[in-house]
Amino acid sequence: MTKLAFFISGTGGNALNLVRACREGRVPGEPALCIASSPKAGGIEKLAAEGIPTAVVDRKGFDSDEAFSEACYQEVEAAGAAVICLAGWLKKLWVPPRWEGRILNIHPGLLPKFGGAGMYGMHVHRAVLAAGALESGCTVHLVDNEFDHGRVLLERRVPVLSDDTPEALQARVYAEEMKAFPEALAAFLVALKPAKP
């Protein structure tokens, strides 16, 4: 069973959803570690309560994205995890060659639109409404060294309603995130396994 690490910066809702999906057999992975980018992340206690080992790697303690990222990878590798899921992770993560193709992220918009530096959380939903877009959704993608840029694994879409507020749109998109990330991760892990001879 592939061991998984979850990276969080906030409440940990997407990470908890993935933990449940693993335990229910919908995702063929084993939760091994949660890393938070700040000691203030609300998801730390929630994931610890689920029995997931947690570690804080505070971005403030490092002078570069590379040094910060390497500290995160050292924690992941010590836990024996082979795949990383960014679940509400808000820090720039530098991807060295040894981790290319093994880090997944979920973004609360349809990429490549409404992505990039500073486009996270409610900022995305406000931008979608300001642009007059007719639909939004979420995107699960592989992570590379550009924000919200790597290969798309799965999208789920929702209509934008004429009376939408950013909060209402966020709620509909988040409901799809709860389906999309487990589905995409499960397919990714199945494909990761070597084919039987």
C-alpha positions as CSV (number, residue, x, y, z in Angstrom):
1,M,0.0,0.0,0.0
2,T,1.4,3.4,-1.0
3,K,2.1,5.6,1.9
4,L,0.7,9.2,1.6
5,A,1.7,12.5,3.1
6,F,-0.8,15.4,3.3
7,F,0.4,19.0,3.3
8,I,-2.0,21.6,4.8
9,S,-2.0,25.3,5.7
10,G,-5.5,25.6,7.0
11,T,-8.4,23.6,8.4
12,G,-7.4,20.3,6.8
13,G,-10.8,19.5,5.3
14,N,-9.5,18.0,2.1
15,A,-6.8,16.0,4.0
16,L,-9.4,14.6,6.4
17,N,-11.6,13.7,3.4
18,L,-8.7,11.8,1.9
19,V,-7.9,10.0,5.2
20,R,-11.6,8.8,5.3
21,A,-11.4,7.7,1.7
22,C,-8.3,5.6,2.4
23,R,-9.9,4.0,5.5
24,E,-13.1,3.3,3.6
25,G,-11.2,1.5,0.8
26,R,-12.0,4.1,-1.9
27,V,-8.3,5.1,-2.1
28,P,-5.6,2.4,-2.1
29,G,-3.2,4.4,0.0
30,E,-2.1,4.5,3.6
31,P,-2.0,7.9,5.4
32,A,1.4,8.2,6.9
33,L,2.0,11.9,7.7
34,C,0.5,15.4,7.8
35,I,2.7,18.4,7.4
36,A,1.5,21.9,8.3
37,S,3.2,25.0,7.0
38,S,2.3,26.9,10.2
39,P,1.7,25.9,13.8
40,K,-1.6,27.9,13.5
41,A,-3.1,25.5,10.9
42,G,-6.4,24.4,12.3
43,G,-6.2,21.0,10.7
44,I,-3.2,19.8,12.8
45,E,-5.4,18.8,15.8
46,K,-8.0,17.3,13.6
47,L,-5.6,15.0,11.8
48,A,-3.8,14.1,15.0
49,A,-7.1,13.1,16.4
50,E,-7.5,10.7,13.5
51,G,-4.2,9.1,14.5
52,I,-2.2,10.7,11.7
53,P,1.4,11.7,12.7
54,T,1.8,15.4,12.3
55,A,4.7,17.7,11.9
56,V,5.0,21.5,11.5
57,V,7.5,22.9,9.1
58,D,7.1,26.6,9.5
59,R,8.0,28.6,6.4
60,K,9.2,31.5,8.6
61,G,12.1,29.4,9.7
62,F,13.7,29.2,6.2
63,D,15.4,31.8,4.0
64,S,14.3,30.2,0.7
65,D,11.6,28.1,-0.9
66,E,14.1,25.4,-1.7
67,A,15.4,25.1,1.9
68,F,11.8,25.1,3.2
69,S,10.7,22.5,0.6
70,E,13.7,20.2,1.3
71,A,12.9,20.2,5.0
72,C,9.3,19.1,4.1
73,Y,10.6,16.3,1.9
74,Q,13.0,15.1,4.6
75,E,10.0,14.6,6.9
76,V,8.0,12.8,4.2
77,E,10.9,10.5,3.3
78,A,11.6,9.7,7.0
79,A,7.9,8.6,7.2
80,G,8.3,6.4,4.1
81,A,5.7,8.2,2.1
82,A,5.9,8.0,-1.7
83,V,3.1,10.4,-2.8
84,I,2.3,13.9,-1.5
85,C,-1.2,15.4,-1.6
86,L,-1.4,19.2,-1.2
87,A,-4.7,19.7,0.5
88,G,-5.1,23.4,1.1
89,W,-1.4,24.1,1.0
90,L,-0.6,27.8,0.5
91,K,3.2,27.9,0.4
92,K,5.5,27.7,-2.7
93,L,6.8,24.2,-2.9
94,W,9.9,23.6,-4.9
95,V,9.9,20.3,-6.7
96,P,13.2,18.5,-7.1
97,P,13.7,15.8,-9.8
98,R,13.2,13.0,-7.3
99,W,9.7,14.2,-6.5
100,E,8.5,15.1,-10.0
101,G,5.3,13.3,-10.9
102,R,4.5,12.3,-7.3
103,I,2.8,15.4,-5.9
104,L,-0.9,16.1,-6.4
105,N,-2.7,19.4,-5.7
106,I,-6.4,20.4,-5.7
107,H,-7.3,23.9,-6.9
108,P,-10.7,25.5,-6.4
109,G,-11.1,26.6,-10.0
110,L,-10.8,25.3,-13.6
111,L,-7.2,25.6,-14.7
112,P,-5.4,27.2,-16.5
113,K,-7.8,30.1,-15.8
114,F,-8.0,31.5,-12.3
115,G,-4.7,30.0,-11.2
116,G,-1.3,31.3,-10.3
117,A,0.3,33.1,-7.4
118,G,-2.2,34.6,-5.1
119,M,-5.1,32.6,-6.6
120,Y,-6.4,30.5,-3.7
121,G,-9.5,30.1,-1.6
122,M,-12.0,32.9,-1.8
123,H,-9.7,34.9,-4.2
124,V,-10.5,32.3,-6.9
125,H,-14.3,32.5,-6.4
126,R,-14.3,36.3,-6.4
127,A,-12.3,36.3,-9.6
128,V,-14.7,33.8,-11.3
129,L,-17.7,36.0,-10.5
130,A,-15.9,39.2,-11.5
131,A,-15.0,37.6,-14.9
132,G,-18.7,36.7,-15.5
133,A,-17.7,33.1,-16.1
134,L,-20.6,30.7,-16.7
135,E,-19.0,27.8,-14.9
136,S,-16.4,27.0,-12.3
137,G,-15.2,23.9,-10.5
138,C,-12.1,22.3,-9.2
139,T,-9.0,20.8,-10.7
140,V,-6.7,18.0,-9.4
141,H,-3.3,18.3,-11.1
142,L,0.3,17.2,-10.7
143,V,2.6,19.8,-9.2
144,D,5.6,21.3,-10.9
145,N,7.7,24.4,-10.3
146,E,5.1,26.8,-11.5
147,F,1.9,27.7,-9.5
148,D,-1.1,25.7,-10.6
149,H,0.6,24.5,-13.8
150,G,1.2,20.7,-13.9
151,R,-0.7,18.1,-15.8
152,V,-4.4,18.0,-15.1
153,L,-5.6,14.6,-13.7
154,L,-9.3,15.4,-13.2
155,E,-11.8,18.3,-13.3
156,R,-15.3,18.6,-11.8
157,R,-17.5,21.4,-13.0
158,V,-20.4,23.4,-11.5
159,P,-22.5,26.1,-13.0
160,V,-22.2,29.7,-11.9
161,L,-25.6,31.0,-10.9
162,S,-26.9,34.5,-11.6
163,D,-27.3,35.3,-7.9
164,D,-24.1,33.6,-6.7
165,T,-22.0,35.1,-4.0
166,P,-18.4,34.0,-3.6
167,E,-19.5,32.0,-0.5
168,A,-22.3,30.2,-2.3
169,L,-20.0,29.4,-5.2
170,Q,-17.3,28.2,-2.8
171,A,-19.7,25.8,-1.1
172,R,-20.7,24.2,-4.4
173,V,-17.1,23.9,-5.6
174,Y,-16.0,22.5,-2.2
175,A,-18.6,19.8,-2.5
176,E,-17.1,18.7,-5.8
177,E,-13.6,18.9,-4.3
178,M,-14.7,16.2,-1.8
179,K,-15.5,13.9,-4.7
180,A,-12.7,14.9,-7.1
181,F,-9.6,14.5,-4.9
182,P,-10.3,10.9,-3.7
183,E,-11.3,9.9,-7.3
184,A,-8.2,11.4,-8.9
185,L,-5.9,10.0,-6.1
186,A,-7.3,6.5,-6.4
187,A,-6.8,6.5,-10.2
188,F,-3.3,7.9,-9.8
189,L,-2.3,5.2,-7.2
190,V,-3.7,2.4,-9.3
191,A,-1.7,3.6,-12.3
192,L,1.4,4.0,-10.2
193,K,1.6,0.3,-9.4
194,P,3.8,-1.7,-11.8
195,A,1.9,-3.9,-14.2
196,K,2.0,-7.6,-13.4
197,P,4.0,-9.7,-15.8
